[in-house]
Amino acid sequence: MHEYARASLEIIGSGSTRTAYVLNTRKALKVAVGDYTDPKTLDDPDAMARAVEAGEDFTGTAQNRREAEVFAGASDVVKPALAAVLDHDPEYRWIISELVRPLSSDEEMERLAEEAGPAWSEAVDELERTGMFMGDFGSHNCGKTADGRLVVLDYGMLDPGFEP
């Protein structure tokens, strides 16, 4: 899958554990990289945290799984603020999500948040209150959908204690 995507699709983002590709004007493909067949990333909810601590590079499947589970379990307040997960491989080697383009600046995020109104603020408050993010929250982990909606674009790397 990764070889086909790399040869055929535009890369929209790349990290140490996943690469995101543009499928079409509304969908993205996120492919796990590294040893994505390691079953401990699928059966052990704490494996991702341990893998990150150990510097291991097989956590793409864990991030894909977490993103799919978080979206499926998100509240009505939070779900509109997340890039939708539309489909996934049974082993989470890949997910198809709503295509989200990265933001160009903090100012763009502020403008889009203002346009979104109270619904965005309520969603962010709930995300922060539930401990979704391990670090800071800002334009680096948000983006804009094809219809101009502000969303969290990459929520596979979560606080290990977070439950949707």
C-alpha positions, 0 to 999 in steps of 0.5 A: 500500500505504502509503495503504491501511494508513494508512487501514485499520490501527492503527499500532504504530510509525513511523520515518523510513523505515518504518511498522509496522501491526497486521494481526491479533493475531499479524502486523504489516505493515512498509511502507517510506516515502519513495522506496522504488523507488530500485534502489540500496537493493536492489542495493548492500549499502552503500547503506543505510549511505551513505543514513543518513549522507547523511540520505536517506529511502529506506532502508525497502526496504533495512531490510525486505530486511535484516530478511528476510535476517537472519531467513532466515540466522539461526542456531538460537541467534539465530532464536528471539530475532528477530521472525519475518519471515513474508513480503515483497514481491519489492522489499521495499516491505513485509514481514509479520512476527510482531507484537511489542508494545514493552516498557514499561520496562527492568524488563519486559525484565529480567523477560522475559529472566530468564523466557527463561533461558539461551537469551535470554542466548546469543542476545544474546551471539551477536548482540553478538559478530557485530556486529548492532547499531550502538548499544546494545541494550536495551528500546527495540529489543526487544518481546513477542510475542503468546505473551509471548516476548521478541524483537528487534523491529526489526533492519533498521538494522544495522551494515553489516558484519553478515552473518547 
